[in-house]
Amino acid sequence: MKKMLKRMITGLIILSVLACMLGGCATVSVNVHNGSDTTAPDADNTELIVFAAASMTETLEEIKTVYEQKNPNVSVTFNFDSSGTLKTQIEEGAECDMFISAAPKQMNQLDITADKEANPDELDYIDPDTRIDLLENKVVLAVPEGNPANVTTFAVMAGDLLEQKILLAMGNEDVPVGQYTQKILKFYDLDEAKLVGEGLITYGSNVKEVTTQVSEGAADCGVIYSTDAYSAHLKAVDTATEDMCGRVLYPAAVLKGSAHPDEAKAFLEFLQGKESREIFEKVGFTCLK
């Protein structure tokens, strides 16, 4: 009798399952892992694309590691180059969420709120409400190991160039560090074109290229940022004053065309926080926010 009853119950269960399958019963999710729902999909990963001045390479890569550990659903991808090159790439439609320039000039050229002289083409790429002056750097005169040409100050550099005794490495005219160097040359009444004609100047397309020329001894000295001298273990024999080349400010802003504006704003806020400040200041940046 018990065996017959058991068979009847089993048959009823099988019939119920078949009826449910044929009748389109709703699927019931049964979780055997401590009652928790493991069927929920993982949150989408966001790729944040940041265009940043080449002089920020080491610091931002270090900050990225910290940020991604705290925000596992966000991956930060950097495009490091001269600010002029990055500005051109943005104009040409490159995908970008945030821009950090090594000078206000390139940022102004993309900011519709800048005056007509600073933005003659009235370009409108950045969100001016997010724009900040993030950092300040210093322009320095760096020399190769051992300083074989004995270049000790900017004044000595100027005198040696007049006497055609040294080779100076500097950035191109569309590179912020090159523009700062041009101001220093004018401060000492030096004619850049004449120096080039005499073979006394060699150029780099960004500050890292100038730094490499000095590190390798391909030039007797070079004008770079103090942070790049620190990262490359180069000796900075002199620091340019504000009268010589102005302040070296690094503005940052989220782009209007950002695919992830909220994440970009969050990362910009993190760049102003305590952990980022410690990394920036370790190499010689001054944090302004």
C-alpha positions as CSV (number, residue, x, y, z in Angstrom):
1,M,0.0,0.0,0.0
2,K,2.8,2.4,0.9
3,K,4.6,1.6,-2.3
4,M,1.5,2.3,-4.3
5,L,1.0,5.6,-2.5
6,K,4.6,6.6,-3.1
7,R,4.2,5.8,-6.8
8,M,1.0,7.9,-7.1
9,I,2.7,10.9,-5.4
10,T,5.7,10.6,-7.7
11,G,3.5,10.4,-10.7
12,L,1.5,13.5,-9.6
13,I,4.8,15.4,-9.2
14,I,5.9,14.5,-12.7
15,L,2.5,15.4,-14.1
16,S,2.6,18.8,-12.3
17,V,6.1,19.5,-13.7
18,L,5.0,18.6,-17.2
19,A,1.8,20.7,-16.9
20,C,3.9,23.7,-15.7
21,M,6.3,23.4,-18.6
22,L,3.5,23.1,-21.2
23,G,1.4,25.8,-19.6
24,G,4.3,28.3,-19.4
25,C,4.5,28.6,-15.6
26,A,6.7,31.4,-14.3
27,T,10.3,30.3,-13.6
28,V,11.1,30.0,-10.0
29,S,14.7,30.8,-9.0
30,V,16.0,28.6,-6.2
31,N,19.2,29.7,-4.6
32,V,21.1,27.2,-2.5
33,H,23.9,29.6,-1.5
34,N,22.9,30.8,1.9
35,G,19.7,32.3,0.5
36,S,21.4,35.1,-1.3
37,D,20.6,36.1,-4.9
38,T,23.5,35.2,-7.1
39,T,21.7,35.8,-10.4
40,A,22.1,39.6,-10.4
41,P,24.6,40.7,-13.1
42,D,27.8,42.6,-12.2
43,A,27.7,46.4,-12.6
44,D,29.0,47.6,-15.9
45,N,32.6,48.7,-16.0
46,T,33.2,52.3,-17.0
47,E,36.3,53.3,-18.9
48,L,37.3,56.9,-18.1
49,I,39.5,58.5,-20.7
50,V,41.8,61.3,-19.4
51,F,44.0,63.4,-21.7
52,A,46.8,64.8,-19.5
53,A,50.1,66.7,-20.0
54,A,53.1,64.4,-20.3
55,S,54.7,65.9,-17.2
56,M,52.0,64.2,-15.1
57,T,52.7,60.7,-16.3
58,E,54.3,59.2,-13.2
59,T,52.0,60.9,-10.7
60,L,48.7,60.1,-12.5
61,E,49.7,56.5,-13.0
62,E,50.3,56.1,-9.3
63,I,47.0,57.9,-8.5
64,K,45.2,55.6,-11.0
65,T,46.3,52.5,-9.0
66,V,44.8,53.9,-5.8
67,Y,41.6,55.1,-7.5
68,E,40.9,51.8,-9.3
69,Q,41.4,49.9,-6.0
70,K,38.7,52.1,-4.4
71,N,36.5,52.1,-7.5
72,P,36.7,48.6,-9.0
73,N,34.0,49.4,-11.6
74,V,36.0,52.3,-13.1
75,S,39.1,51.9,-15.2
76,V,41.1,55.0,-16.1
77,T,42.9,55.2,-19.4
78,F,45.4,58.0,-19.9
79,N,46.6,59.7,-23.1
80,F,49.8,61.5,-22.2
81,D,51.3,64.0,-24.6
82,S,52.0,67.7,-25.0
83,S,49.0,69.9,-24.2
84,G,49.0,71.3,-27.7
85,T,48.8,67.9,-29.2
86,L,46.1,66.8,-26.8
87,K,44.1,70.0,-27.6
88,T,44.3,69.2,-31.3
89,Q,43.2,65.6,-30.8
90,I,40.1,66.8,-28.8
91,E,39.3,69.2,-31.7
92,E,39.5,66.4,-34.1
93,G,36.9,64.4,-32.2
94,A,39.0,62.0,-30.1
95,E,37.1,60.3,-27.3
96,C,37.9,62.1,-24.1
97,D,36.2,62.6,-20.7
98,M,38.7,65.0,-19.0
99,F,41.5,67.3,-20.1
100,I,44.4,68.4,-17.8
101,S,46.7,70.9,-19.5
102,A,50.2,72.0,-18.4
103,A,49.2,75.6,-19.2
104,P,46.0,77.7,-19.3
105,K,46.5,78.6,-22.9
106,Q,45.4,75.2,-24.3
107,M,42.5,75.0,-21.9
108,N,41.4,78.5,-22.8
109,Q,41.4,77.6,-26.5
110,L,38.7,75.0,-25.7
111,D,36.7,77.1,-23.3
112,I,33.8,79.1,-24.7
113,T,33.8,81.3,-21.6
114,A,37.4,82.5,-22.3
115,D,37.8,85.9,-23.9
116,K,38.0,86.2,-27.7
117,E,41.7,86.8,-27.6
118,A,42.3,83.5,-25.7
119,N,39.8,81.5,-27.8
120,P,39.6,83.2,-31.2
121,D,37.8,80.3,-32.8
122,E,35.2,80.3,-30.1
123,L,35.6,76.5,-29.5
124,D,33.2,75.0,-26.9
125,Y,34.6,71.7,-25.7
126,I,34.9,71.8,-21.9
127,D,32.4,72.2,-19.2
128,P,33.4,75.6,-17.6
129,D,31.5,74.7,-14.4
130,T,34.0,71.9,-13.8
131,R,37.2,73.9,-14.7
132,I,39.7,74.3,-11.9
133,D,43.4,75.2,-11.5
134,L,44.5,71.9,-10.1
135,L,48.3,72.2,-9.7
136,E,51.3,74.5,-10.0
137,N,54.7,73.4,-11.2
138,K,58.1,75.1,-11.6
139,V,60.3,75.5,-14.7
140,V,63.9,74.5,-14.0
141,L,67.2,74.3,-15.8
142,A,68.4,70.7,-15.7
143,V,71.8,69.3,-16.6
144,P,73.2,65.8,-17.4
145,E,75.0,63.7,-14.8
146,G,78.2,65.4,-13.8
147,N,77.2,68.7,-15.6
148,P,80.1,68.5,-18.0
149,A,79.4,71.9,-19.5
150,N,79.2,73.5,-16.0
151,V,75.9,75.3,-16.6
152,T,74.9,76.5,-13.2
153,T,72.2,79.1,-13.7
154,F,69.9,80.5,-16.3
155,A,72.2,83.5,-16.5
156,V,75.1,81.3,-17.2
157,M,73.1,79.4,-19.8
158,A,72.3,82.7,-21.5
159,G,75.9,83.8,-21.6
160,D,77.1,80.4,-22.9
161,L,74.5,80.5,-25.7
162,L,75.7,84.0,-26.7
163,E,79.2,82.6,-26.8
164,Q,78.0,79.5,-28.8
165,K,79.4,77.2,-26.1
166,I,76.5,74.9,-25.3
167,L,73.5,73.0,-26.8
168,L,70.1,73.7,-25.2
169,A,67.2,71.3,-25.3
170,M,63.7,72.9,-25.2
171,G,60.1,72.1,-26.1
172,N,58.5,73.0,-29.5
173,E,56.6,76.2,-29.7
174,D,53.2,74.4,-29.3
175,V,54.4,72.7,-26.1
176,P,53.8,74.6,-22.8
177,V,57.3,73.9,-21.6
178,G,58.6,75.3,-24.9
179,Q,56.5,78.4,-24.5
180,Y,57.8,78.9,-21.0
181,T,61.4,78.5,-22.4
182,Q,60.7,81.1,-25.1
183,K,59.7,83.6,-22.4
184,I,63.0,82.8,-20.6
185,L,65.0,83.4,-23.8
186,K,63.2,86.8,-24.3
187,F,63.9,87.6,-20.6
188,Y,67.6,87.4,-21.5
189,D,67.2,89.1,-24.8
190,L,68.2,86.0,-26.7
191,D,67.0,85.5,-30.3
192,E,65.6,82.0,-30.6
193,A,65.7,81.9,-34.4
194,K,69.4,83.1,-34.5
195,L,70.3,80.4,-31.9
196,V,68.6,77.7,-34.0
197,G,70.5,78.9,-37.1
198,E,73.7,78.6,-35.1
199,G,72.8,75.0,-34.1
200,L,72.6,75.8,-30.4
201,I,69.0,74.6,-29.8
202,T,67.5,71.1,-30.1
203,Y,63.7,70.6,-29.7
204,G,61.4,68.0,-28.2
205,S,57.8,67.4,-29.0
206,N,56.9,67.2,-25.3
207,V,58.7,67.6,-22.0
208,K,59.5,63.9,-21.8
209,E,61.5,64.2,-25.0
210,V,63.4,67.2,-23.7
211,T,64.1,65.3,-20.4
212,T,65.4,62.3,-22.3
213,Q,67.8,64.5,-24.3
214,V,69.3,65.8,-21.1
215,S,69.4,62.4,-19.4
216,E,71.2,60.9,-22.3
217,G,73.7,63.8,-22.5
218,A,72.5,64.7,-26.0
219,A,72.3,68.3,-24.8
220,D,74.3,70.3,-22.3
221,C,71.2,71.5,-20.5
222,G,67.5,71.6,-20.9
223,V,64.5,73.5,-19.7
224,I,61.9,71.2,-18.1
225,Y,59.6,71.0,-15.1
226,S,60.9,70.4,-11.6
227,T,58.6,67.3,-11.4
228,D,60.2,65.8,-14.5
229,A,63.7,66.5,-13.1
230,Y,62.7,64.7,-10.0
231,S,61.2,61.7,-11.8
232,A,64.3,61.4,-14.1
233,H,66.8,61.9,-11.3
234,L,68.2,64.9,-13.0
235,K,69.9,67.8,-11.2
236,A,68.0,71.1,-11.4
237,V,70.6,73.8,-11.2
238,D,68.2,76.8,-11.3
239,T,64.5,77.6,-11.0
240,A,62.8,80.2,-13.2
241,T,61.1,83.0,-11.4
242,E,57.6,84.2,-12.2
243,D,59.1,87.3,-13.8
244,M,61.0,85.1,-16.2
245,C,58.2,82.9,-17.5
246,G,55.0,83.5,-15.5
247,R,53.2,80.9,-13.3
248,V,53.1,77.3,-14.4
249,L,49.4,76.4,-13.8
250,Y,47.7,73.1,-14.6
251,P,44.0,73.6,-15.3
252,A,41.6,70.6,-15.4
253,A,38.1,70.2,-16.7
254,V,35.5,67.7,-17.8
255,L,34.6,67.8,-21.4
256,K,31.1,68.6,-22.5
257,G,31.1,65.6,-24.8
258,S,32.2,63.2,-22.1
259,A,30.4,59.8,-22.2
260,H,30.8,59.5,-18.5
261,P,30.4,63.0,-17.0
262,D,29.5,61.9,-13.5
263,E,32.5,59.5,-13.2
264,A,34.8,62.2,-14.7
265,K,33.6,64.6,-12.0
266,A,34.2,62.0,-9.3
267,F,37.7,61.4,-10.6
268,L,38.4,65.1,-10.7
269,E,37.3,65.4,-7.1
270,F,39.6,62.5,-6.1
271,L,42.5,64.4,-7.7
272,Q,41.9,67.1,-5.2
273,G,41.7,64.8,-2.2
274,K,44.3,63.9,0.4
275,E,45.7,60.7,-1.2
276,S,46.2,62.5,-4.5
277,R,47.7,65.5,-2.9
278,E,50.4,63.4,-1.2
279,I,51.4,61.8,-4.5
280,F,51.5,65.2,-6.3
281,E,53.4,67.0,-3.6
282,K,55.9,64.1,-3.3
283,V,57.4,64.9,-6.8
284,G,57.2,68.7,-6.4
285,F,53.8,69.8,-7.6
286,T,51.9,72.4,-5.5
287,C,48.2,71.5,-5.1
288,L,45.9,74.5,-5.6
289,K,42.7,72.8,-4.5
